Amino acid sequence: MAIYGIYDAINAICGIKNAICGIKNAICGIKNAICGIKNAICGNKNSIYGINSAINGIINAIFLMPLMPFMESTMP
């Protein structure tokens, strides 16, 4: 019967180790989720900047295109 007791003790130790690993993994998962949310927010900000720069590019193109012949004629 003592042999079974040793097996139970080993299993209990393994169970505790697995529980600790599980908690660590859960904490890592939460950290990763927070990072994911931060990255998503940053991505949205960057996409907004990208849209703004694209709009500015279009506006500049519209306003500067008619001036291009004049600018070219003034250049040496």
PDB file of N, CA, C and O in Angstrom:
ATOM      1  N   MET A   1       0.836  -1.211   0.000  1.00  0.00           N
ATOM      2  CA  MET A   1       0.000   0.000   0.000  1.00  0.00           C
ATOM      3  C   MET A   1       0.870   1.261   0.000  1.00  0.00           C
ATOM      4  O   MET A   1       0.477   2.306  -0.518  1.00  0.00           O
ATOM      5  N   ALA A   2       2.061   1.136   0.594  1.00  0.00           N
ATOM      6  CA  ALA A   2       2.970   2.290   0.667  1.00  0.00           C
ATOM      7  C   ALA A   2       3.352   2.751  -0.735  1.00  0.00           C
ATOM      8  O   ALA A   2       3.515   3.948  -0.975  1.00  0.00           O
ATOM      9  N   ILE A   3       3.495   1.800  -1.667  1.00  0.00           N
ATOM     10  CA  ILE A   3       3.852   2.134  -3.060  1.00  0.00           C
ATOM     11  C   ILE A   3       2.784   3.045  -3.666  1.00  0.00           C
ATOM     12  O   ILE A   3       3.104   4.029  -4.332  1.00  0.00           O
ATOM     13  N   TYR A   4       1.520   2.712  -3.432  1.00  0.00           N
ATOM     14  CA  TYR A   4       0.423   3.544  -3.949  1.00  0.00           C
ATOM     15  C   TYR A   4       0.482   4.950  -3.353  1.00  0.00           C
ATOM     16  O   TYR A   4       0.196   5.934  -4.035  1.00  0.00           O
ATOM     17  N   GLY A   5       0.850   5.034  -2.094  1.00  0.00           N
ATOM     18  CA  GLY A   5       0.983   6.330  -1.406  1.00  0.00           C
ATOM     19  C   GLY A   5       2.044   7.195  -2.067  1.00  0.00           C
ATOM     20  O   GLY A   5       1.865   8.402  -2.233  1.00  0.00           O
ATOM     21  N   ILE A   6       3.163   6.558  -2.446  1.00  0.00           N
ATOM     22  CA  ILE A   6       4.260   7.270  -3.132  1.00  0.00           C
ATOM     23  C   ILE A   6       3.761   7.781  -4.488  1.00  0.00           C
ATOM     24  O   ILE A   6       4.004   8.933  -4.849  1.00  0.00           O
ATOM     25  N   TYR A   7       3.063   6.919  -5.234  1.00  0.00           N
ATOM     26  CA  TYR A   7       2.500   7.320  -6.539  1.00  0.00           C
ATOM     27  C   TYR A   7       1.550   8.505  -6.375  1.00  0.00           C
ATOM     28  O   TYR A   7       1.578   9.454  -7.159  1.00  0.00           O
ATOM     29  N   ASP A   8       0.701   8.433  -5.328  1.00  0.00           N
ATOM     30  CA  ASP A   8      -0.251   9.517  -5.069  1.00  0.00           C
ATOM     31  C   ASP A   8       0.492  10.817  -4.779  1.00  0.00           C
ATOM     32  O   ASP A   8       0.102  11.887  -5.245  1.00  0.00           O
ATOM     33  N   ALA A   9       1.572  10.706  -3.997  1.00  0.00           N
ATOM     34  CA  ALA A   9       2.362  11.886  -3.636  1.00  0.00           C
ATOM     35  C   ALA A   9       3.003  12.495  -4.891  1.00  0.00           C
ATOM     36  O   ALA A   9       2.988  13.712  -5.078  1.00  0.00           O
ATOM     37  N   ILE A  10       3.568  11.629  -5.748  1.00  0.00           N
ATOM     38  CA  ILE A  10       4.182  12.086  -7.008  1.00  0.00           C
ATOM     39  C   ILE A  10       3.119  12.764  -7.880  1.00  0.00           C
ATOM     40  O   ILE A  10       3.351  13.838  -8.434  1.00  0.00           O
ATOM     41  N   ASN A  11       1.962  12.129  -7.991  1.00  0.00           N
ATOM     42  CA  ASN A  11       0.859  12.701  -8.781  1.00  0.00           C
ATOM     43  C   ASN A  11       0.416  14.044  -8.223  1.00  0.00           C
ATOM     44  O   ASN A  11       0.098  14.964  -8.977  1.00  0.00           O
ATOM     45  N   ALA A  12       0.397  14.155  -6.890  1.00  0.00           N
ATOM     46  CA  ALA A  12      -0.006  15.402  -6.239  1.00  0.00           C
ATOM     47  C   ALA A  12       1.007  16.498  -6.570  1.00  0.00           C
ATOM     48  O   ALA A  12       0.621  17.625  -6.881  1.00  0.00           O
ATOM     49  N   ILE A  13       2.301  16.171  -6.504  1.00  0.00           N
ATOM     50  CA  ILE A  13       3.365  17.134  -6.827  1.00  0.00           C
ATOM     51  C   ILE A  13       3.230  17.578  -8.288  1.00  0.00           C
ATOM     52  O   ILE A  13       3.303  18.770  -8.586  1.00  0.00           O
ATOM     53  N   CYS A  14       3.035  16.628  -9.182  1.00  0.00           N
ATOM     54  CA  CYS A  14       2.844  16.937 -10.607  1.00  0.00           C
ATOM     55  C   CYS A  14       1.620  17.824 -10.809  1.00  0.00           C
ATOM     56  O   CYS A  14       1.645  18.764 -11.603  1.00  0.00           O
ATOM     57  N   GLY A  15       0.579  17.521 -10.100  1.00  0.00           N
ATOM     58  CA  GLY A  15      -0.657  18.316 -10.190  1.00  0.00           C
ATOM     59  C   GLY A  15      -0.419  19.749  -9.767  1.00  0.00           C
ATOM     60  O   GLY A  15      -0.900  20.679 -10.414  1.00  0.00           O
ATOM     61  N   ILE A  16       0.332  19.937  -8.667  1.00  0.00           N
ATOM     62  CA  ILE A  16       0.645  21.291  -8.180  1.00  0.00           C
ATOM     63  C   ILE A  16       1.493  22.021  -9.222  1.00  0.00           C
ATOM     64  O   ILE A  16       1.234  23.186  -9.524  1.00  0.00           O
ATOM     65  N   LYS A  17       2.506  21.341  -9.772  1.00  0.00           N
ATOM     66  CA  LYS A  17       3.367  21.930 -10.810  1.00  0.00           C
ATOM     67  C   LYS A  17       2.527  22.352 -12.010  1.00  0.00           C
ATOM     68  O   LYS A  17       2.688  23.458 -12.528  1.00  0.00           O
ATOM     69  N   ASN A  18       1.635  21.476 -12.449  1.00  0.00           N
ATOM     70  CA  ASN A  18       0.776  21.774 -13.596  1.00  0.00           C
ATOM     71  C   ASN A  18      -0.140  22.956 -13.306  1.00  0.00           C
ATOM     72  O   ASN A  18      -0.406  23.776 -14.185  1.00  0.00           O
ATOM     73  N   ALA A  19      -0.620  23.038 -12.069  1.00  0.00           N
ATOM     74  CA  ALA A  19      -1.488  24.150 -11.671  1.00  0.00           C
ATOM     75  C   ALA A  19      -0.710  25.464 -11.732  1.00  0.00           C
ATOM     76  O   ALA A  19      -1.224  26.468 -12.225  1.00  0.00           O
ATOM     77  N   ILE A  20       0.529  25.460 -11.230  1.00  0.00           N
ATOM     78  CA  ILE A  20       1.388  26.655 -11.259  1.00  0.00           C
ATOM     79  C   ILE A  20       1.642  27.057 -12.715  1.00  0.00           C
ATOM     80  O   ILE A  20       1.549  28.234 -13.065  1.00  0.00           O
ATOM     81  N   CYS A  21       1.964  26.069 -13.564  1.00  0.00           N
ATOM     82  CA  CYS A  21       2.182  26.341 -14.990  1.00  0.00           C
ATOM     83  C   CYS A  21       0.926  26.935 -15.627  1.00  0.00           C
ATOM     84  O   CYS A  21       1.004  27.865 -16.430  1.00  0.00           O
ATOM     85  N   GLY A  22      -0.208  26.396 -15.265  1.00  0.00           N
ATOM     86  CA  GLY A  22      -1.487  26.884 -15.779  1.00  0.00           C
ATOM     87  C   GLY A  22      -1.723  28.336 -15.409  1.00  0.00           C
ATOM     88  O   GLY A  22      -2.174  29.131 -16.233  1.00  0.00           O
ATOM     89  N   ILE A  23      -1.415  28.679 -14.160  1.00  0.00           N
ATOM     90  CA  ILE A  23      -1.579  30.065 -13.682  1.00  0.00           C
ATOM     91  C   ILE A  23      -0.627  30.981 -14.452  1.00  0.00           C
ATOM     92  O   ILE A  23      -1.019  32.056 -14.906  1.00  0.00           O
ATOM     93  N   LYS A  24       0.650  30.539 -14.599  1.00  0.00           N
ATOM     94  CA  LYS A  24       1.642  31.325 -15.356  1.00  0.00           C
ATOM     95  C   LYS A  24       1.155  31.559 -16.782  1.00  0.00           C
ATOM     96  O   LYS A  24       1.223  32.677 -17.291  1.00  0.00           O
ATOM     97  N   ASN A  25       0.668  30.505 -17.422  1.00  0.00           N
ATOM     98  CA  ASN A  25       0.168  30.605 -18.798  1.00  0.00           C
ATOM     99  C   ASN A  25      -1.023  31.551 -18.885  1.00  0.00           C
ATOM    100  O   ASN A  25      -1.161  32.301 -19.852  1.00  0.00           O
ATOM    101  N   ALA A  26      -1.876  31.514 -17.877  1.00  0.00           N
ATOM    102  CA  ALA A  26      -3.043  32.398 -17.836  1.00  0.00           C
ATOM    103  C   ALA A  26      -2.587  33.853 -17.747  1.00  0.00           C
ATOM    104  O   ALA A  26      -3.126  34.720 -18.435  1.00  0.00           O
ATOM    105  N   ILE A  27      -1.588  34.120 -16.892  1.00  0.00           N
ATOM    106  CA  ILE A  27      -1.044  35.481 -16.740  1.00  0.00           C
ATOM    107  C   ILE A  27      -0.438  35.938 -18.072  1.00  0.00           C
ATOM    108  O   ILE A  27      -0.666  37.065 -18.510  1.00  0.00           O
ATOM    109  N   CYS A  28       0.330  35.056 -18.706  1.00  0.00           N
ATOM    110  CA  CYS A  28       0.921  35.370 -20.014  1.00  0.00           C
ATOM    111  C   CYS A  28      -0.175  35.657 -21.039  1.00  0.00           C
ATOM    112  O   CYS A  28      -0.055  36.585 -21.838  1.00  0.00           O
ATOM    113  N   GLY A  29      -1.220  34.874 -21.013  1.00  0.00           N
ATOM    114  CA  GLY A  29      -2.355  35.062 -21.920  1.00  0.00           C
ATOM    115  C   GLY A  29      -3.000  36.418 -21.741  1.00  0.00           C
ATOM    116  O   GLY A  29      -3.345  37.085 -22.717  1.00  0.00           O
ATOM    117  N   ILE A  30      -3.165  36.830 -20.476  1.00  0.00           N
ATOM    118  CA  ILE A  30      -3.762  38.137 -20.173  1.00  0.00           C
ATOM    119  C   ILE A  30      -2.839  39.246 -20.691  1.00  0.00           C
ATOM    120  O   ILE A  30      -3.292  40.208 -21.311  1.00  0.00           O
ATOM    121  N   LYS A  31      -1.518  39.091 -20.421  1.00  0.00           N
ATOM    122  CA  LYS A  31      -0.531  40.074 -20.898  1.00  0.00           C
ATOM    123  C   LYS A  31      -0.597  40.185 -22.418  1.00  0.00           C
ATOM    124  O   LYS A  31      -0.617  41.289 -22.963  1.00  0.00           O
ATOM    125  N   ASN A  32      -0.632  39.047 -23.095  1.00  0.00           N
ATOM    126  CA  ASN A  32      -0.694  39.030 -24.560  1.00  0.00           C
ATOM    127  C   ASN A  32      -1.975  39.688 -25.066  1.00  0.00           C
ATOM    128  O   ASN A  32      -1.964  40.391 -26.076  1.00  0.00           O
ATOM    129  N   ALA A  33      -3.064  39.457 -24.366  1.00  0.00           N
ATOM    130  CA  ALA A  33      -4.345  40.065 -24.742  1.00  0.00           C
ATOM    131  C   ALA A  33      -4.253  41.579 -24.626  1.00  0.00           C
ATOM    132  O   ALA A  33      -4.718  42.301 -25.508  1.00  0.00           O
ATOM    133  N   ILE A  34      -3.650  42.068 -23.533  1.00  0.00           N
ATOM    134  CA  ILE A  34      -3.482  43.514 -23.320  1.00  0.00           C
ATOM    135  C   ILE A  34      -2.612  44.089 -24.442  1.00  0.00           C
ATOM    136  O   ILE A  34      -2.932  45.131 -25.013  1.00  0.00           O
ATOM    137  N   CYS A  35      -1.510  43.398 -24.751  1.00  0.00           N
ATOM    138  CA  CYS A  35      -0.621  43.836 -25.841  1.00  0.00           C
ATOM    139  C   CYS A  35      -1.386  43.871 -27.160  1.00  0.00           C
ATOM    140  O   CYS A  35      -1.223  44.801 -27.951  1.00  0.00           O
ATOM    141  N   GLY A  36      -2.209  42.874 -27.394  1.00  0.00           N
ATOM    142  CA  GLY A  36      -3.015  42.801 -28.611  1.00  0.00           C
ATOM    143  C   GLY A  36      -3.956  43.985 -28.728  1.00  0.00           C
ATOM    144  O   GLY A  36      -4.116  44.560 -29.805  1.00  0.00           O
ATOM    145  N   ILE A  37      -4.579  44.346 -27.611  1.00  0.00           N
ATOM    146  CA  ILE A  37      -5.502  45.488 -27.593  1.00  0.00           C
ATOM    147  C   ILE A  37      -4.726  46.772 -27.884  1.00  0.00           C
ATOM    148  O   ILE A  37      -5.166  47.609 -28.671  1.00  0.00           O
ATOM    149  N   LYS A  38      -3.546  46.918 -27.228  1.00  0.00           N
ATOM    150  CA  LYS A  38      -2.695  48.103 -27.445  1.00  0.00           C
ATOM    151  C   LYS A  38      -2.302  48.198 -28.919  1.00  0.00           C
ATOM    152  O   LYS A  38      -2.383  49.266 -29.525  1.00  0.00           O
ATOM    153  N   ASN A  39      -1.878  47.072 -29.487  1.00  0.00           N
ATOM    154  CA  ASN A  39      -1.467  47.042 -30.899  1.00  0.00           C
ATOM    155  C   ASN A  39      -2.625  47.396 -31.813  1.00  0.00           C
ATOM    156  O   ASN A  39      -2.445  48.089 -32.814  1.00  0.00           O
ATOM    157  N   ALA A  40      -3.814  46.920 -31.469  1.00  0.00           N
ATOM    158  CA  ALA A  40      -5.008  47.227 -32.268  1.00  0.00           C
ATOM    159  C   ALA A  40      -5.289  48.724 -32.244  1.00  0.00           C
ATOM    160  O   ALA A  40      -5.614  49.317 -33.273  1.00  0.00           O
ATOM    161  N   ILE A  41      -5.162  49.341 -31.054  1.00  0.00           N
ATOM    162  CA  ILE A  41      -5.389  50.790 -30.916  1.00  0.00           C
ATOM    163  C   ILE A  41      -4.339  51.549 -31.731  1.00  0.00           C
ATOM    164  O   ILE A  41      -4.661  52.485 -32.462  1.00  0.00           O
ATOM    165  N   CYS A  42      -3.071  51.125 -31.590  1.00  0.00           N
ATOM    166  CA  CYS A  42      -1.982  51.773 -32.345  1.00  0.00           C
ATOM    167  C   CYS A  42      -2.208  51.605 -33.850  1.00  0.00           C
ATOM    168  O   CYS A  42      -1.991  52.541 -34.620  1.00  0.00           O
ATOM    169  N   GLY A  43      -2.635  50.439 -34.259  1.00  0.00           N
ATOM    170  CA  GLY A  43      -2.915  50.170 -35.669  1.00  0.00           C
ATOM    171  C   GLY A  43      -3.993  51.079 -36.205  1.00  0.00           C
ATOM    172  O   GLY A  43      -3.891  51.581 -37.324  1.00  0.00           O
ATOM    173  N   ASN A  44      -5.033  51.294 -35.409  1.00  0.00           N
ATOM    174  CA  ASN A  44      -6.126  52.184 -35.819  1.00  0.00           C
ATOM    175  C   ASN A  44      -5.627  53.613 -35.959  1.00  0.00           C
ATOM    176  O   ASN A  44      -5.989  54.314 -36.904  1.00  0.00           O
ATOM    177  N   LYS A  45      -4.782  54.048 -35.003  1.00  0.00           N
ATOM    178  CA  LYS A  45      -4.215  55.405 -35.066  1.00  0.00           C
ATOM    179  C   LYS A  45      -3.393  55.550 -36.340  1.00  0.00           C
ATOM    180  O   LYS A  45      -3.515  56.542 -37.058  1.00  0.00           O
ATOM    181  N   ASN A  46      -2.552  54.550 -36.616  1.00  0.00           N
ATOM    182  CA  ASN A  46      -1.696  54.593 -37.801  1.00  0.00           C
ATOM    183  C   ASN A  46      -2.525  54.605 -39.074  1.00  0.00           C
ATOM    184  O   ASN A  46      -2.182  55.301 -40.030  1.00  0.00           O
ATOM    185  N   SER A  47      -3.606  53.848 -39.099  1.00  0.00           N
ATOM    186  CA  SER A  47      -4.457  53.813 -40.293  1.00  0.00           C
ATOM    187  C   SER A  47      -5.131  55.165 -40.491  1.00  0.00           C
ATOM    188  O   SER A  47      -5.323  55.608 -41.623  1.00  0.00           O
ATOM    189  N   ILE A  48      -5.493  55.825 -39.380  1.00  0.00           N
ATOM    190  CA  ILE A  48      -6.108  57.163 -39.467  1.00  0.00           C
ATOM    191  C   ILE A  48      -5.092  58.149 -40.046  1.00  0.00           C
ATOM    192  O   ILE A  48      -5.423  58.955 -40.916  1.00  0.00           O
ATOM    193  N   TYR A  49      -3.833  58.073 -39.548  1.00  0.00           N
ATOM    194  CA  TYR A  49      -2.767  58.939 -40.080  1.00  0.00           C
ATOM    195  C   TYR A  49      -2.564  58.659 -41.571  1.00  0.00           C
ATOM    196  O   TYR A  49      -2.383  59.580 -42.369  1.00  0.00           O
ATOM    197  N   GLY A  50      -2.598  57.383 -41.929  1.00  0.00           N
ATOM    198  CA  GLY A  50      -2.437  56.990 -43.333  1.00  0.00           C
ATOM    199  C   GLY A  50      -3.533  57.562 -44.208  1.00  0.00           C
ATOM    200  O   GLY A  50      -3.269  58.043 -45.310  1.00  0.00           O
ATOM    201  N   ILE A  51      -4.766  57.509 -43.717  1.00  0.00           N
ATOM    202  CA  ILE A  51      -5.916  58.051 -44.457  1.00  0.00           C
ATOM    203  C   ILE A  51      -5.754  59.567 -44.605  1.00  0.00           C
ATOM    204  O   ILE A  51      -5.994  60.124 -45.676  1.00  0.00           O
ATOM    205  N   ASN A  52      -5.339  60.229 -43.509  1.00  0.00           N
ATOM    206  CA  ASN A  52      -5.135  61.689 -43.543  1.00  0.00           C
ATOM    207  C   ASN A  52      -4.073  62.061 -44.560  1.00  0.00           C
ATOM    208  O   ASN A  52      -4.250  62.999 -45.337  1.00  0.00           O
ATOM    209  N   SER A  53      -2.961  61.322 -44.556  1.00  0.00           N
ATOM    210  CA  SER A  53      -1.872  61.646 -45.490  1.00  0.00           C
ATOM    211  C   SER A  53      -2.319  61.382 -46.930  1.00  0.00           C
ATOM    212  O   SER A  53      -1.934  62.109 -47.846  1.00  0.00           O
ATOM    213  N   ALA A  54      -3.126  60.346 -47.125  1.00  0.00           N
ATOM    214  CA  ALA A  54      -3.644  60.055 -48.462  1.00  0.00           C
ATOM    215  C   ALA A  54      -4.556  61.183 -48.939  1.00  0.00           C
ATOM    216  O   ALA A  54      -4.475  61.610 -50.091  1.00  0.00           O
ATOM    217  N   ILE A  55      -5.423  61.663 -48.048  1.00  0.00           N
ATOM    218  CA  ILE A  55      -6.331  62.774 -48.381  1.00  0.00           C
ATOM    219  C   ILE A  55      -5.505  64.017 -48.722  1.00  0.00           C
ATOM    220  O   ILE A  55      -5.773  64.705 -49.707  1.00  0.00           O
ATOM    221  N   ASN A  56      -4.485  64.293 -47.879  1.00  0.00           N
ATOM    222  CA  ASN A  56      -3.614  65.454 -48.121  1.00  0.00           C
ATOM    223  C   ASN A  56      -2.912  65.321 -49.472  1.00  0.00           C
ATOM    224  O   ASN A  56      -2.775  66.298 -50.209  1.00  0.00           O
ATOM    225  N   GLY A  57      -2.469  64.099 -49.790  1.00  0.00           N
ATOM    226  CA  GLY A  57      -1.816  63.844 -51.069  1.00  0.00           C
ATOM    227  C   GLY A  57      -2.735  64.125 -52.250  1.00  0.00           C
ATOM    228  O   GLY A  57      -2.324  64.712 -53.251  1.00  0.00           O
ATOM    229  N   ILE A  58      -3.989  63.695 -52.113  1.00  0.00           N
ATOM    230  CA  ILE A  58      -4.979  63.917 -53.181  1.00  0.00           C
ATOM    231  C   ILE A  58      -5.249  65.419 -53.338  1.00  0.00           C
ATOM    232  O   ILE A  58      -5.294  65.939 -54.453  1.00  0.00           O
ATOM    233  N   ILE A  59      -5.428  66.111 -52.196  1.00  0.00           N
ATOM    234  CA  ILE A  59      -5.701  67.561 -52.211  1.00  0.00           C
ATOM    235  C   ILE A  59      -4.525  68.295 -52.863  1.00  0.00           C
ATOM    236  O   ILE A  59      -4.717  69.165 -53.712  1.00  0.00           O
ATOM    237  N   ASN A  60      -3.307  67.931 -52.453  1.00  0.00           N
ATOM    238  CA  ASN A  60      -2.106  68.565 -53.015  1.00  0.00           C
ATOM    239  C   ASN A  60      -2.022  68.307 -54.515  1.00  0.00           C
ATOM    240  O   ASN A  60      -1.672  69.200 -55.287  1.00  0.00           O
ATOM    241  N   ALA A  61      -2.341  67.097 -54.917  1.00  0.00           N
ATOM    242  CA  ALA A  61      -2.291  66.756 -56.337  1.00  0.00           C
ATOM    243  C   ALA A  61      -3.291  67.597 -57.130  1.00  0.00           C
ATOM    244  O   ALA A  61      -2.979  68.098 -58.210  1.00  0.00           O
ATOM    245  N   ILE A  62      -4.487  67.742 -56.583  1.00  0.00           N
ATOM    246  CA  ILE A  62      -5.542  68.511 -57.264  1.00  0.00           C
ATOM    247  C   ILE A  62      -5.125  69.984 -57.397  1.00  0.00           C
ATOM    248  O   ILE A  62      -5.290  70.595 -58.453  1.00  0.00           O
ATOM    249  N   PHE A  63      -4.575  70.545 -56.288  1.00  0.00           N
ATOM    250  CA  PHE A  63      -4.213  71.973 -56.295  1.00  0.00           C
ATOM    251  C   PHE A  63      -2.929  72.245 -57.068  1.00  0.00           C
ATOM    252  O   PHE A  63      -2.800  73.282 -57.718  1.00  0.00           O
ATOM    253  N   LEU A  64      -1.976  71.312 -56.997  1.00  0.00           N
ATOM    254  CA  LEU A  64      -0.671  71.554 -57.623  1.00  0.00           C
ATOM    255  C   LEU A  64      -0.635  71.182 -59.099  1.00  0.00           C
ATOM    256  O   LEU A  64       0.173  71.726 -59.851  1.00  0.00           O
ATOM    257  N   MET A  65      -1.502  70.257 -59.526  1.00  0.00           N
ATOM    258  CA  MET A  65      -1.490  69.830 -60.940  1.00  0.00           C
ATOM    259  C   MET A  65      -1.675  71.011 -61.906  1.00  0.00           C
ATOM    260  O   MET A  65      -0.935  71.099 -62.886  1.00  0.00           O
ATOM    261  N   PRO A  66      -2.619  71.907 -61.673  1.00  0.00           N
ATOM    262  CA  PRO A  66      -2.770  73.046 -62.611  1.00  0.00           C
ATOM    263  C   PRO A  66      -1.559  73.983 -62.594  1.00  0.00           C
ATOM    264  O   PRO A  66      -1.295  74.668 -63.582  1.00  0.00           O
ATOM    265  N   LEU A  67      -0.822  74.016 -61.478  1.00  0.00           N
ATOM    266  CA  LEU A  67       0.338  74.908 -61.349  1.00  0.00           C
ATOM    267  C   LEU A  67       1.607  74.317 -61.958  1.00  0.00           C
ATOM    268  O   LEU A  67       2.587  75.034 -62.158  1.00  0.00           O
ATOM    269  N   MET A  68       1.599  73.015 -62.255  1.00  0.00           N
ATOM    270  CA  MET A  68       2.800  72.338 -62.741  1.00  0.00           C
ATOM    271  C   MET A  68       3.394  72.987 -64.000  1.00  0.00           C
ATOM    272  O   MET A  68       4.608  73.185 -64.043  1.00  0.00           O
ATOM    273  N   PRO A  69       2.606  73.324 -65.016  1.00  0.00           N
ATOM    274  CA  PRO A  69       3.203  73.964 -66.216  1.00  0.00           C
ATOM    275  C   PRO A  69       3.909  75.275 -65.881  1.00  0.00           C
ATOM    276  O   PRO A  69       4.960  75.574 -66.446  1.00  0.00           O
ATOM    277  N   PHE A  70       3.332  76.065 -64.956  1.00  0.00           N
ATOM    278  CA  PHE A  70       3.926  77.342 -64.547  1.00  0.00           C
ATOM    279  C   PHE A  70       5.233  77.103 -63.805  1.00  0.00           C
ATOM    280  O   PHE A  70       6.224  77.799 -64.024  1.00  0.00           O
ATOM    281  N   MET A  71       5.218  76.087 -62.908  1.00  0.00           N
ATOM    282  CA  MET A  71       6.405  75.770 -62.115  1.00  0.00           C
ATOM    283  C   MET A  71       7.534  75.289 -63.024  1.00  0.00           C
ATOM    284  O   MET A  71       8.696  75.644 -62.825  1.00  0.00           O
ATOM    285  N   GLU A  72       7.186  74.486 -64.015  1.00  0.00           N
ATOM    286  CA  GLU A  72       8.184  73.952 -64.953  1.00  0.00           C
ATOM    287  C   GLU A  72       8.785  75.081 -65.799  1.00  0.00           C
ATOM    288  O   GLU A  72       9.977  75.068 -66.104  1.00  0.00           O
ATOM    289  N   SER A  73       7.958  76.045 -66.170  1.00  0.00           N
ATOM    290  CA  SER A  73       8.433  77.154 -67.019  1.00  0.00           C
ATOM    291  C   SER A  73       9.350  78.094 -66.241  1.00  0.00           C
ATOM    292  O   SER A  73      10.232  78.730 -66.819  1.00  0.00           O
ATOM    293  N   THR A  74       9.136  78.180 -64.908  1.00  0.00           N
ATOM    294  CA  THR A  74       9.973  79.071 -64.095  1.00  0.00           C
ATOM    295  C   THR A  74      11.305  78.406 -63.740  1.00  0.00           C
ATOM    296  O   THR A  74      12.268  79.096 -63.406  1.00  0.00           O
ATOM    297  N   MET A  75      11.368  77.087 -63.808  1.00  0.00           N
ATOM    298  CA  MET A  75      12.608  76.373 -63.485  1.00  0.00           C
ATOM    299  C   MET A  75      13.618  76.535 -64.629  1.00  0.00           C
ATOM    300  O   MET A  75      13.247  76.520 -65.802  1.00  0.00           O
ATOM    301  N   PRO A  76      14.905  76.690 -64.268  1.00  0.00           N
ATOM    302  CA  PRO A  76      15.919  76.852 -65.326  1.00  0.00           C
ATOM    303  C   PRO A  76      16.129  75.570 -66.130  1.00  0.00           C
ATOM    304  O   PRO A  76      16.946  75.546 -67.051  1.00  0.00           O
TER     305      PRO A  76
END
